[in-house]
Amino acid sequence: MDIFKIIILGVIQGITEFLPVSSSGHLAVASKLFGINDNALLIAVVLHAGSLFSIIAVYYNEILKIFKEQRNMIPLIVTAIIPIGIVGFLFEFLHLGDNLFGNMFVVSGGLFLTSMLLFFGMKSSTSEIESGKDFESISYKDALIIGMLQCIAILPGVSRSGTTISTALRLKINRESAASFSFIIALPVIGAAAFLKMFEYIHSSSSVSHIPALTLVSGFVTSAIVGVISLKFLIYTVKKGKLNLFAYYCLCLSMVILCIAIWG
């Protein structure tokens, strides 16, 4: 793995992590094209860590407000991340991630599911989405449902942001609050995954193919910078109610990847 390749992957991650088109799906395809077999999951987690800092940069004021003025939101956030914490532990314990990540049939299916979820989210009426519940009105039931649906996004090809935002819209949460809650609950999820994988990487055996620290840092920084730009673009897109564009994109890409998987 050289720096050029991981920078390209960082750009892909930065663009696709926040746009509801599945970063894992795009990274899986790019990894195949680059011939990356070893440490594919590690690379993905490092790039996701860059996305973590993108969220902090964009939602810095909102995060501070939660800890200072809206502490009642903290239990809601915990409620939303418990399901994926359990599912993520099972995936890690059963070592399912690496095999699924490189399977193009799984990626194709995940992208197709993402497109259906986006179409599902858009079925909420315009009035419900615009005048729906704000951030502070999100209930524990809402948080749990969003958290449970977020678990699907552990599969490559399924967009976490697309899943959580679409679910929030169907729960009659307004557009801006749906996006805010989606990315704020991503902070502990991405942070925990990145920390655990980096710990495993540092203490890995000599049989594992190591990646130079400078290469990992390059991917991290690229992902973070591009991520800020794409996150701001998604917030604008969600407010304008244009998620259908991403739904059609995911559907078309799913079909293309399926064809490649069958004939490739």
LOMAR-552836 format. One record per residue: x, y, z of N, C-alpha, C, O, CB in turn; residue in one letter; residue number from 1. Coordinates in steps of 0.1 Angstrom, whole numbers, plus 5000, padded with zeros to 4 digits. Atoms other than C-alpha are relative to their C-alpha. Glycine has a CB too. Layout:
// residues N
X/Y/Z/X/Y/Z/X/Y/Z/X/Y/Z/X/Y/Z/A/NUM
...
***
This chain:
// residues 264
5009/4988/5000/5000/5000/5000/5009/5012/5000/5016/5015/5010/4990/5000/5012/M/1
4992/4988/5000/5016/5033/4989/4991/5012/5003/4979/5011/5004/5007/5002/4986/D/2
5007/4988/4996/5007/5068/4998/4989/5005/4990/4978/5009/4994/5009/5012/5003/I/3
5009/4996/5010/4991/5076/4965/4987/4993/5000/4976/4999/4999/5006/4998/4986/F/4
5012/5008/5000/4966/5048/4967/4992/5003/5013/4979/5004/5012/5004/4985/5001/K/5
5008/4997/4988/4956/5056/5003/4994/5014/5000/4984/5016/5006/5008/4998/5013/I/6
5006/4987/5002/4951/5092/4994/4987/4999/4991/4977/5006/4994/5010/5010/4994/I/7
5012/5002/5009/4927/5081/4966/4989/4994/5009/4977/4998/5007/5004/4991/4988/I/8
5010/5006/4991/4909/5059/4992/4995/5010/5010/4983/5010/5013/5006/4988/5007/L/9
5005/4989/4990/4908/5089/5016/4990/5009/4993/4981/5014/5000/5012/5008/5005/G/10
5010/4992/5008/4891/5110/4989/4987/4993/4999/4976/4999/5001/5006/5004/4986/V/11
5012/5008/5001/4866/5082/4983/4993/5000/5013/4980/5001/5013/5003/4986/4994/I/12
5006/5001/4987/4860/5078/5020/4994/5014/5004/4982/5014/5009/5010/4996/5010/Q/13
5005/4987/4996/4856/5115/5026/4988/5004/4992/4979/5011/4998/5011/5011/4997/G/14
5012/4997/5008/4831/5119/4998/4988/4991/5004/4977/4996/5006/5003/4998/4985/I/15
5011/5010/4999/4811/5087/5004/4995/4997/5014/4985/4992/5016/5004/4988/4994/T/16
5004/5003/4987/4810/5085/5042/4988/5007/5004/4979/5002/5011/5012/5003/5010/E/17
5011/4992/4996/4786/5113/5046/4988/5000/4989/4977/5001/4993/5004/5014/5003/F/18
5011/5002/5010/4767/5111/5013/4995/4986/5001/5002/4977/5003/5006/5003/4985/L/19
5007/5013/4997/4742/5083/5016/5002/4990/4988/4992/4986/4982/4986/5002/5003/P/20
4997/5009/5012/4760/5061/4990/5009/4988/5005/5013/4980/4996/5006/5007/4989/V/21
4992/5011/4994/4779/5037/5014/5015/5002/4997/5020/4998/4986/4995/4987/4995/S/22
4986/4999/5001/4816/5044/5020/5006/4986/4999/5016/4984/4992/5006/5008/5011/S/23
4995/5014/5000/4822/5007/5027/4999/4993/4987/5008/4986/4982/4993/4992/5011/S/24
5002/5006/5013/4808/4997/4994/5010/5005/4990/5016/4998/4982/4986/5003/4995/G/25
4990/4994/5010/4830/5022/4974/5014/4996/5004/5022/4994/4995/4998/5015/5001/H/26
4986/5004/4996/4861/5013/4995/5002/4986/4996/5014/4982/4992/5001/5002/5015/L/27
4998/5014/5004/4855/4976/4988/5003/4999/4985/5012/4991/4982/4987/4992/5004/A/28
4997/5000/5014/4854/4982/4951/5013/5006/4997/5021/5000/4989/4989/5008/4992/V/29
4987/4994/5003/4884/5005/4951/5011/4991/5005/5022/4990/4998/5001/5014/5008/A/30
4990/5009/4995/4903/4980/4972/5003/4988/4991/5014/4984/4989/4996/4994/5014/S/31
4999/5011/5011/4896/4953/4946/5008/5005/4988/5017/4998/4983/4986/4995/4996/K/32
4993/4994/5012/4908/4976/4918/5015/5002/5003/5023/5000/4994/4993/5013/4996/L/33
4986/4998/4996/4940/4984/4937/5007/4988/5004/5019/4988/5007/5000/5010/5011/F/34
4994/5012/4996/4946/4948/4946/5003/4999/5015/5013/4993/5019/5012/4997/4992/G/35
4998/4999/4985/4944/4955/4984/4993/4988/5006/4981/4987/5007/4996/5013/5006/I/36
5005/5012/4993/4940/4922/5002/5002/5000/5015/4993/4997/5023/5005/4987/4994/N/37
4997/5000/4986/4958/4926/5035/4996/5013/5006/4997/5023/5001/5015/4998/5001/D/38
5003/4988/4992/4946/4949/5062/4989/5009/4994/4989/5021/4997/5012/5008/5003/N/39
5010/4992/5006/4916/4961/5041/4991/5006/5011/4987/5017/5009/4992/4991/4990/A/40
5008/4995/4990/4895/4964/5072/5007/5011/5009/5001/5021/5013/4995/4989/5009/L/41
4993/4990/4992/4922/4983/5091/5000/5013/4992/4998/5024/4998/5015/4995/5002/L/42
5000/4988/5008/4925/5008/5062/4987/5007/5000/4986/5019/5002/5004/4997/4985/I/43
5013/4994/5000/4888/5013/5062/4997/5007/5013/4991/5018/5014/4989/4989/4998/A/44
5003/4994/4987/4887/5020/5099/5009/5013/5002/5004/5023/5008/5004/4990/5012/V/45
4992/4988/4999/4916/5045/5097/4994/5011/4992/4994/5023/4997/5014/4997/4994/V/46
5007/4989/5008/4898/5064/5069/4987/5004/5007/4983/5016/5006/4997/4994/4986/L/47
5012/4996/4993/4866/5063/5090/5004/5009/5012/4996/5018/5016/4993/4987/5006/H/48
4996/4991/4989/4886/5079/5119/5002/5014/4995/4999/5023/5002/5013/4995/5006/A/49
4999/4987/5006/4893/5108/5095/4986/5006/4999/4984/5018/5001/5006/4999/4986/G/50
5014/4996/5001/4855/5110/5090/4995/5005/5014/4987/5014/5015/4991/4989/4995/S/51
5003/4996/4986/4852/5112/5128/5003/5014/5003/4996/5022/5009/5007/4990/5010/L/52
4996/4986/4998/4871/5144/5129/4993/5010/4992/4991/5021/4995/5015/5001/4998/F/53
5008/4991/5008/4851/5158/5101/4987/5003/5007/4982/5015/5007/4996/4993/4986/S/54
5013/4998/4993/4819/5153/5122/5003/5010/5012/4995/5019/5014/4995/4987/5006/I/55
4997/4991/4989/4836/5170/5152/5002/5014/4995/4997/5024/5001/5013/4995/5007/I/56
4997/4987/5006/4847/5199/5130/4987/5007/4997/4985/5019/4999/5009/5000/4988/A/57
5013/4994/5004/4812/5205/5116/4990/5002/5011/4983/5012/5011/4994/4991/4989/V/58
5010/4999/4989/4791/5198/5147/5006/5004/5013/5001/5000/5024/4993/4986/5001/Y/59
4993/4997/4988/4815/5212/5172/4991/5008/5010/4991/5004/5022/5013/5009/4997/Y/60
5008/4992/4992/4791/5238/5186/4988/4991/5006/4984/4993/5017/4994/5012/4993/N/61
5011/5009/4996/4762/5212/5187/5004/4990/5011/4997/4988/5020/4994/4993/4988/E/62
4994/5010/4990/4784/5187/5206/5002/5007/5014/4999/5001/5024/5013/4994/4995/I/63
4998/4993/4987/4794/5213/5232/4987/5003/5007/4985/5003/5019/5007/5013/4997/L/64
5014/4997/4995/4757/5223/5236/4994/4988/5007/4987/4990/5017/4991/5005/4989/K/65
5005/5012/4994/4748/5187/5244/5006/4998/5014/4998/4995/5023/5003/4988/4991/I/66
4994/5002/4987/4773/5185/5272/4998/5011/5010/4998/5009/5022/5015/4998/4998/F/67
5002/4988/4991/4765/5220/5286/4986/5002/5003/4982/5005/5014/5007/5012/4994/K/68
5014/4995/4999/4728/5226/5280/4990/4989/4998/4979/4989/5002/4997/5011/4991/E/69
5010/5010/5004/4712/5194/5266/5005/4986/5005/5005/4977/4997/4998/5000/4985/Q/70
4994/5012/4995/4726/5167/5289/4989/4989/4999/4993/4977/5000/5005/5002/5014/R/71
5011/5010/5001/4692/5149/5287/5001/4992/4986/4995/4982/4985/4986/5006/5001/N/72
4999/5007/5013/4702/5140/5251/5011/4989/5001/5011/4980/4992/5004/5010/4989/M/73
4989/5010/5000/4732/5119/5262/4994/4986/5002/4999/4977/4995/5009/5003/5012/I/74
5006/5013/4999/4710/5089/5274/4994/4996/4987/4994/4984/4983/4990/5000/5011/P/75
5006/5003/5013/4692/5091/5240/5011/4995/4990/5009/4986/4983/4993/5012/4994/L/76
4989/5004/5008/4725/5089/5222/5005/4986/5003/5008/4978/4994/5012/5011/5000/I/77
4995/5013/4995/4736/5060/5243/4990/4989/4996/4994/4978/4991/5001/5000/5015/V/78
5010/5010/5005/4703/5042/5235/5001/4997/4986/4999/4986/4982/4986/5006/5003/T/79
4999/5002/5014/4709/5047/5198/5012/4992/4996/5012/4985/4986/5000/5013/4993/A/80
4988/5007/5004/4744/5032/5198/5001/4986/5007/5010/4979/5003/5012/5009/5004/I/81
4999/5013/4993/4738/5002/5221/4998/4988/4990/5006/4979/4990/4989/4999/5011/I/82
5001/5011/5009/4724/4980/5193/5012/4997/4991/5016/4986/4989/4988/5003/4991/P/83
4988/5003/5009/4753/4985/5169/5012/4996/5007/5021/4990/5002/5003/5013/4991/I/84
4989/5004/4992/4777/4981/5197/4999/4985/5002/5010/4978/5002/4999/5007/5014/G/85
5001/5014/4999/4763/4946/5203/5003/4993/4988/5010/4983/4987/4985/4997/5005/I/86
4999/5006/5013/4761/4937/5167/5015/5001/4995/5021/4991/4990/4991/5006/4989/V/87
4986/4998/5003/4796/4951/5161/5009/4990/5007/5019/4985/5002/5005/5014/5002/G/88
4992/5009/4992/4810/4930/5189/4999/4986/4995/5009/4979/4994/4996/5000/5015/F/89
5002/5013/5006/4795/4899/5174/5007/4998/4987/5013/4987/4985/4985/4997/4998/L/90
4993/5001/5013/4809/4906/5140/5015/4999/5002/5022/4991/4996/4997/5013/4992/F/91
4986/5000/4997/4843/4912/5155/5004/4986/5006/5014/4980/5003/5004/5011/5010/E/92
4998/5012/4993/4841/4881/5177/5000/4988/4990/5008/4978/4991/4990/4997/5011/F/93
5002/5011/5009/4830/4859/5148/5009/5002/4987/5009/4994/4978/4986/4999/4995/L/94
4991/4997/5012/4855/4875/5123/4993/5000/4987/4998/4994/4977/5012/4990/5000/H/95
5008/5000/5013/4829/4882/5097/5004/5012/4991/5001/5011/4979/4985/5001/5004/L/96
4997/4988/5008/4841/4916/5086/5008/4999/4988/5004/5004/4977/5006/5010/5009/G/97
4991/5001/5012/4870/4908/5063/4994/4993/4989/4995/4997/4977/5013/4993/5004/D/98
5006/5008/5011/4851/4882/5043/4989/5007/4993/4988/5007/4981/4995/4986/5006/N/99
5011/4993/5006/4820/4903/5038/5005/5012/4993/4999/5016/4982/4991/5004/5011/L/100
4995/4987/5006/4840/4935/5030/5005/4998/4986/5003/5007/4977/5011/5005/5008/F/101
4995/5002/5014/4856/4919/4999/4990/4993/4991/4994/4990/4979/5012/4992/5001/G/102
5009/5008/5008/4825/4901/4986/4991/5010/4992/4983/5017/4997/4991/4991/5009/N/103
5007/4990/5008/4811/4921/4956/4985/4997/4999/4977/5006/4997/5006/5000/4986/M/104
5014/5003/5000/4778/4903/4957/4993/5006/5013/4982/5012/5012/4997/4985/5000/F/105
5005/4994/4988/4773/4915/4993/5000/5015/4999/4990/5022/5003/5009/4996/5012/V/106
4999/4986/5002/4784/4950/4983/4988/5005/4991/4981/5015/4994/5013/5004/4994/V/107
5011/4997/5009/4759/4950/4954/4986/5000/5008/4978/5009/5006/5000/4990/4988/S/108
5012/5001/4993/4731/4938/4977/4998/5012/5010/4987/5017/5012/4999/4987/5007/G/109
5000/4990/4990/4740/4964/5003/4996/5014/4994/4988/5021/4999/5013/5002/5007/G/110
5004/4987/5007/4738/4993/4978/4986/5000/4995/4979/5010/4996/5009/5001/4988/L/111
5014/5001/5004/4705/4980/4965/4991/5003/5013/4981/5010/5011/4997/4986/4995/F/112
5008/4997/4988/4692/4980/5001/5000/5015/5004/4990/5020/5008/5005/4991/5012/L/113
4999/4986/4997/4705/5015/5006/4991/5008/4992/4984/5018/4997/5015/5005/4998/T/114
5009/4993/5009/4686/5027/4976/4985/4999/5004/4977/5008/5004/5001/4996/4985/S/115
5014/5003/4996/4654/5011/4989/4997/5008/5013/4986/5013/5015/4997/4985/5003/M/116
5002/4993/4987/4659/5027/5024/4998/5015/4997/4991/5022/5003/5012/4998/5009/L/117
5001/4985/5003/4664/5062/5008/4986/5003/4994/4980/5013/4997/5011/5004/4990/L/118
5013/4998/5006/4632/5058/4987/4989/4999/5012/4980/5006/5012/4997/4989/4990/F/119
5009/5002/4988/4615/5046/5020/4999/5013/5008/4988/5017/5012/5005/4988/5008/F/120
5000/4988/4992/4626/5077/5038/4993/5012/4993/4988/5020/5000/5014/5004/5003/G/121
5006/4989/5007/4614/5100/5011/4985/4999/4999/4978/5009/4994/5005/5001/4986/M/122
5015/5001/5000/4578/5087/5014/4993/5008/5011/4981/5010/5010/4997/4985/5002/K/123
5006/4990/4990/4573/5110/5044/4995/5012/4993/5002/5017/4983/5010/5003/5011/S/124
5005/4988/5007/4552/5139/5034/5009/5012/5003/5016/5013/5013/4986/5003/5005/S/125
4992/4988/4999/4569/5173/5029/4997/5007/5013/5006/5012/5020/4998/5009/4988/T/126
5004/4992/4988/4549/5189/5057/5005/4993/5013/5009/5000/5022/4985/5001/5001/S/127
4995/5008/4988/4559/5161/5082/5015/5002/5001/5020/5004/5013/4997/4985/4998/E/128
4985/4999/4999/4596/5164/5073/5004/5015/5004/5014/5016/5012/5006/4997/4986/I/129
4996/4987/4998/4597/5202/5074/4996/5005/5014/5003/5013/5021/4994/5009/4990/E/130
5005/4995/4987/4576/5207/5106/5000/4989/5010/4993/4990/5020/4986/5006/4998/S/131
5000/5011/4991/4584/5175/5123/5008/5003/5013/5011/5014/5016/5007/4988/4994/G/132
4994/4999/4987/4601/5168/5157/5014/5006/4998/5022/5002/4989/5001/4987/5007/K/133
4987/4995/5000/4632/5188/5164/5010/4992/5008/5005/4981/5014/5001/5015/5005/D/134
4990/5008/4993/4664/5175/5180/4997/4997/5014/4998/4985/5018/5014/5007/4999/F/135
5003/5002/4985/4653/5179/5216/4987/4992/5002/4984/4988/5013/4999/5013/5007/E/136
5013/5007/4999/4619/5162/5208/5002/4985/4997/4992/4978/4997/4990/5007/4992/S/137
4998/5014/5003/4635/5129/5198/4998/4991/5012/5003/4994/5023/5014/4998/4994/I/138
5004/5009/4988/4621/5101/5221/5010/4989/5001/5018/4986/4992/4986/4996/4999/S/139
4992/5012/4999/4638/5070/5234/4996/4990/4990/5004/4982/4985/4999/4995/5015/Y/140
5005/5009/5010/4616/5050/5211/5006/5003/4987/5011/4994/4979/4985/5000/4999/K/141
4994/4996/5013/4629/5070/5181/5014/4996/5000/5019/4991/4990/4998/5016/4999/D/142
4985/5002/4999/4665/5067/5193/5003/4985/4998/5012/4981/4992/5006/5005/5013/A/143
4997/5014/5001/4662/5029/5197/4997/4995/4986/5005/4986/4981/4991/4993/5010/L/144
5003/5004/5014/4645/5024/5163/5012/5004/4990/5016/4996/4982/4987/5006/4995/I/145
4989/4995/5008/4672/5045/5146/5012/4992/5002/5019/4988/4993/5003/5015/5002/I/146
4988/5008/4996/4699/5026/5165/4999/4986/4995/5009/4980/4990/5001/5000/5015/G/147
5001/5014/5005/4685/4992/5155/5002/5000/4985/5008/4990/4980/4986/4995/5004/M/148
4998/4999/5015/4683/5002/5118/5014/5003/4996/5019/4999/4986/4990/5010/4994/L/149
4986/4997/5003/4718/5015/5120/5009/4988/4999/5019/4988/4993/5006/5010/5011/Q/150
4992/5012/5000/4730/4980/5126/5001/4994/4986/5011/4987/4983/4993/4990/5009/C/151
5000/5005/5014/4722/4971/5090/5012/5005/4993/5018/4999/4984/4988/5004/4992/I/152
4988/4994/5007/4750/4995/5080/5013/4994/5003/5023/4999/4997/5000/5015/5003/A/153
4987/5007/4997/4776/4972/5094/5004/4992/4988/5015/4988/4986/4999/4991/5012/I/154
4998/5007/5012/4772/4954/5061/5006/5009/4989/5001/5020/4988/4987/4993/4995/L/155
4994/4991/5010/4794/4967/5032/4989/5003/4989/4982/4994/4985/5012/4993/4994/P/156
5010/4996/5010/4773/4986/5007/4988/5007/5006/4981/5014/4998/4996/4988/4992/G/157
5012/4993/4994/4747/4998/5032/5005/5013/5007/5015/5013/5015/4994/4991/5011/V/158
4996/4987/4995/4750/5035/5040/4995/5002/5014/4983/5002/5016/4996/5011/4991/S/159
5004/4997/4986/4750/5044/5077/4991/5013/5000/4981/5013/5006/5012/5001/5009/R/160
5007/4987/5000/4739/5080/5071/4987/4998/4992/4977/5004/4997/5009/5011/4993/S/161
5013/5002/5007/4713/5069/5045/4990/4993/5008/4978/4996/5008/5003/4993/4987/G/162
5009/5008/4991/4699/5043/5069/4994/5009/5011/4982/5009/5013/5007/4988/5005/T/163
5004/4992/4989/4697/5066/5099/4992/5012/4997/4982/5015/5003/5012/5004/5009/T/164
5008/4988/5004/4685/5097/5082/4986/4996/4994/4976/5003/4998/5008/5008/4989/I/165
5013/5004/5006/4658/5079/5062/4991/4995/5011/4979/4998/5011/5002/4988/4990/S/166
5008/5004/4989/4646/5062/5094/4995/5011/5008/4983/5012/5012/5008/4990/5009/T/167
5004/4988/4992/4645/5095/5113/4989/5008/4993/4980/5013/4999/5012/5009/5002/A/168
5010/4993/5007/4625/5111/5085/4987/4993/5001/4976/4999/5002/5004/5001/4985/L/169
5012/5007/4999/4600/5083/5086/4994/5000/5014/4982/4998/5016/5003/4985/4997/R/170
5005/4998/4986/4597/5089/5124/4995/5014/5002/4993/5018/5013/5011/4996/5010/L/171
5005/4986/5000/4586/5124/5115/5009/5010/5008/5005/5019/5014/4986/5001/5007/K/172
4990/4990/4995/4618/5141/5127/5004/5009/4988/5006/5004/4977/5013/4992/5006/I/173
4998/4991/5011/4625/5172/5107/5014/4998/4994/5023/4992/5000/4999/5015/5005/N/174
4988/5003/5008/4653/5172/5081/5013/5004/5007/5022/4995/5008/5000/5007/4987/R/175
4988/4996/4994/4679/5192/5099/5004/4992/5013/5015/4988/5015/4999/5015/5004/E/176
4998/5008/4988/4675/5173/5132/5003/4985/4997/5011/4979/5004/4987/5000/5009/S/177
4997/5013/5005/4675/5140/5113/5015/4998/4997/5021/4989/5001/4991/4996/4988/A/178
4986/5000/5004/4709/5148/5099/5009/5002/5012/5019/4994/5014/5003/5011/4990/A/179
4992/4998/4988/4723/5161/5132/5000/4988/5009/5011/4984/5013/4994/5012/5008/S/180
5000/5012/4991/4712/5131/5152/5008/4988/4994/5015/4981/5001/4985/4996/5003/F/181
4993/5011/5007/4725/5107/5125/5015/5001/5002/5022/4991/5005/4997/5001/4986/S/182
4986/4998/5000/4760/5122/5126/5006/5001/5014/5017/4997/5017/5005/5012/4992/F/183
4996/4999/4986/4762/5128/5164/5001/4986/5006/5010/4983/5013/4991/5009/5008/I/184
5000/5013/4995/4754/5092/5171/5011/4992/4993/5015/4981/4998/4987/4992/4999/I/185
4988/5007/5007/4782/5082/5146/5013/5002/5007/5022/4994/5006/5001/5006/4986/A/186
4988/4997/4993/4808/5098/5168/5005/4989/5009/5017/4984/5007/4999/5013/5009/L/187
4994/5011/4992/4811/5071/5195/5001/4987/4992/5010/4979/4996/4990/4998/5012/P/188
4999/5013/5008/4805/5043/5169/5013/5000/4993/5021/4990/4994/4988/4999/4991/V/189
4988/4999/5008/4833/5054/5146/5012/5001/5009/5022/4994/5006/5000/5012/4990/I/190
4989/4998/4991/4855/5064/5175/5004/4987/5006/5016/4983/5007/4997/5010/5011/G/191
4997/5013/4994/4853/5030/5192/5006/4990/4990/5015/4983/4994/4987/4994/5006/A/192
4995/5009/5010/4858/5011/5160/5015/5003/4996/5023/4994/4995/4991/5000/4988/A/193
4986/4996/5003/4889/5031/5151/5010/4997/5011/5021/4992/5008/5000/5015/4996/A/194
4991/5003/4989/4904/5028/5185/5004/4985/5001/5015/4982/5003/4994/5005/5013/F/195
4997/5015/4999/4900/4990/5187/5008/4995/4989/5017/4987/4991/4986/4993/5000/L/196
4993/5005/5012/4913/4984/5152/5015/5005/5001/5024/4998/4997/4994/5004/4987/K/197
4987/4995/4999/4943/5007/5157/5008/4992/5011/5020/4990/5010/5000/5015/5003/M/198
4993/5007/4989/4951/4989/5190/5004/4986/4995/5015/4982/4998/4990/4998/5012/F/199
4997/5013/5006/4949/4955/5172/5011/5001/4990/5020/4992/4990/4987/4994/4994/E/200
4989/4999/5011/4971/4968/5144/5014/5002/5007/5023/4995/5002/4997/5012/4991/Y/201
4987/4997/4993/4998/4981/5168/5006/4987/5006/5018/4985/5007/4999/5011/5010/I/202
4996/5012/4993/4998/4948/5187/4999/4987/4991/4998/4976/4996/4992/4998/5012/H/203
5002/5012/5009/4994/4925/5156/5013/4992/4999/5024/4997/5002/4996/5005/4986/S/204
4988/5009/5001/5017/4896/5150/5008/5003/4988/5004/5011/4979/4996/4985/5000/S/205
4991/4997/5012/5046/4897/5125/4995/4994/4987/4999/4998/4977/5014/4994/5003/S/206
5006/5006/5012/5025/4876/5101/4991/5009/4993/4987/5007/4981/4993/4987/5004/S/207
5009/4990/5007/5003/4906/5094/5008/5010/4992/5019/5014/4997/4992/5007/5011/V/208
4994/4990/5009/5013/4929/5066/4998/5014/5005/4987/5019/5005/4995/4999/4985/S/209
5001/4987/4993/5021/4962/5083/5000/5011/4989/5006/5010/4978/5011/5002/5010/H/210
5000/4988/5009/5014/4996/5067/5007/5011/5007/5005/5013/5019/4985/5004/4997/I/211
4992/4989/4994/5038/5025/5073/4991/5011/5006/4980/5014/5001/5009/5007/4990/P/212
5008/4990/4993/5025/5051/5098/4997/5012/4991/4986/5017/4991/5007/5004/5013/A/213
5002/4989/5008/5030/5079/5073/4989/4998/4990/4981/5007/4986/5013/5004/4993/L/214
5011/5004/5010/5007/5061/5048/4987/5001/5006/4977/5007/5000/5003/4986/4994/T/215
5012/5000/4992/4980/5057/5074/4996/5015/5003/4984/5018/5001/5000/4992/5012/L/216
5002/4986/4997/4983/5094/5084/4995/5007/4988/4986/5016/4989/5012/5007/5006/V/217
5004/4994/5012/4980/5105/5048/4985/4997/4997/4978/5006/4992/5009/4996/4988/S/218
5014/5004/5002/4948/5086/5044/4990/5006/5009/4979/5011/5006/4998/4985/5000/G/219
5008/4994/4989/4934/5099/5077/4998/5015/4997/4986/5020/4997/5007/4998/5013/F/220
5001/4985/5003/4941/5136/5068/4992/5002/4988/4983/5011/4988/5014/5006/4999/V/221
5008/4998/5012/4927/5133/5033/4985/4997/5003/4977/5005/4998/5005/4990/4989/T/222
5014/5004/4997/4895/5116/5046/4994/5011/5008/4982/5015/5006/5000/4987/5008/S/223
5005/4990/4992/4891/5143/5072/4997/5013/4993/4986/5019/4994/5010/5003/5012/A/224
5002/4987/5007/4895/5173/5049/4988/4999/4990/4979/5007/4989/5013/5004/4993/I/225
5011/5002/5010/4873/5159/5021/4987/4998/5007/4976/5001/5002/5004/4988/4991/V/226
5012/5003/4993/4848/5147/5047/4993/5013/5005/4980/5013/5004/5003/4992/5012/G/227
5007/4988/4996/4841/5182/5060/4992/5006/4988/4981/5011/4990/5011/5010/5005/V/228
5006/4994/5012/4833/5194/5025/4987/4992/4996/4977/4998/4994/5009/5000/4988/I/229
5011/5009/5004/4810/5164/5017/4989/5001/5011/4977/5000/5008/5004/4986/4998/S/230
5010/4999/4990/4793/5166/5051/4991/5013/4999/4979/5012/5001/5006/5000/5014/L/231
5008/4988/5002/4783/5202/5046/4991/5000/4988/4980/5005/4988/5010/5012/4999/K/232
5008/5001/5012/4771/5194/5011/4988/4991/5003/4977/4994/4999/5008/4993/4989/F/233
5011/5009/4997/4749/5165/5025/4990/5008/5009/4978/5007/5006/5005/4988/5008/L/234
5009/4993/4991/4734/5188/5052/4991/5009/4991/4979/5010/4993/5007/5008/5010/I/235
5008/4992/5009/4724/5212/5024/4990/4992/4992/4979/4996/4990/5010/5008/4991/Y/236
5009/5008/5008/4710/5184/5003/4988/4995/5008/4977/4994/5002/5009/4988/4994/T/237
5011/5005/4992/4690/5169/5031/4989/5011/5003/4977/5009/5002/5005/4995/5014/V/238
5010/4989/4997/4674/5203/5039/4992/5003/4987/4980/5007/4988/5008/5013/5004/K/239
5007/4997/5013/4665/5207/5002/4991/4988/4996/4984/4989/4986/5010/5003/4989/K/240
5008/5011/5003/4649/5172/5002/5004/4993/4987/4995/4989/4979/4986/5003/4999/G/241
4995/5005/5012/4671/5158/4974/5006/4986/5001/5015/4982/4994/5010/5009/4993/K/242
4994/5013/4998/4679/5123/4987/4997/4990/4989/5004/4980/4987/4995/4994/5013/L/243
5003/5009/5011/4663/5107/4957/5011/4999/4990/5013/4989/4984/4987/5006/4992/N/244
4989/5000/5009/4694/5116/4937/5010/4989/5004/5015/4981/4996/5008/5013/4999/L/245
4991/5010/4995/4715/5093/4959/4993/4986/4999/5000/4976/4998/5003/5003/5015/F/246
5007/5013/5001/4688/5066/4958/5002/4994/4986/5005/4982/4985/4985/5002/5004/A/247
4998/5004/5014/4690/5064/4920/5015/4996/4998/5017/4986/4991/4995/5010/4990/Y/248
4986/5002/5001/4728/5065/4922/5003/4986/5006/5010/4978/4999/5009/5010/5006/Y/249
4997/5013/4994/4730/5035/4946/4994/4989/4993/5000/4978/4992/4994/5001/5015/C/250
5007/5011/5008/4705/5015/4926/5008/4997/4987/5010/4985/4984/4986/5005/4996/L/251
4993/5002/5012/4724/5020/4894/5014/4993/5003/5018/4984/4996/5002/5013/4992/C/252
4987/5005/4997/4758/5013/4910/4999/4985/5005/5008/4977/5002/5007/5008/5011/L/253
5003/5013/4996/4743/4982/4926/5000/4990/4988/5005/4979/4989/4988/4999/5009/S/254
5002/5008/5012/4734/4968/4892/5013/4998/4993/5017/4987/4988/4990/5006/4991/M/255
4987/5001/5006/4768/4976/4878/5010/4991/5007/5016/4982/5001/5007/5014/4999/V/256
4991/5009/4992/4787/4959/4906/4995/4985/4999/5003/4976/4999/5000/5005/5015/I/257
5005/5013/5001/4764/4929/4904/5004/4994/4986/5008/4982/4986/4984/5000/5001/L/258
4996/5005/5013/4772/4925/4867/5015/4997/5000/5019/4987/4994/4997/5011/4989/C/259
4986/5003/4999/4809/4928/4874/5003/4988/5008/5012/4980/5005/5007/5013/5006/I/260
4998/5012/4991/4807/4902/4902/4996/4987/4992/5003/4977/4994/4991/5002/5012/A/261
5005/5012/5007/4788/4878/4879/5010/4996/4989/5014/4985/4987/4986/5002/4994/I/262
4991/5002/5012/4811/4882/4848/5015/5002/5003/5023/4998/4994/4996/5008/4989/W/263
4986/4997/4997/4843/4892/4866/5007/4988/5006/5019/4989/5009/5001/5012/5008/G/264
***
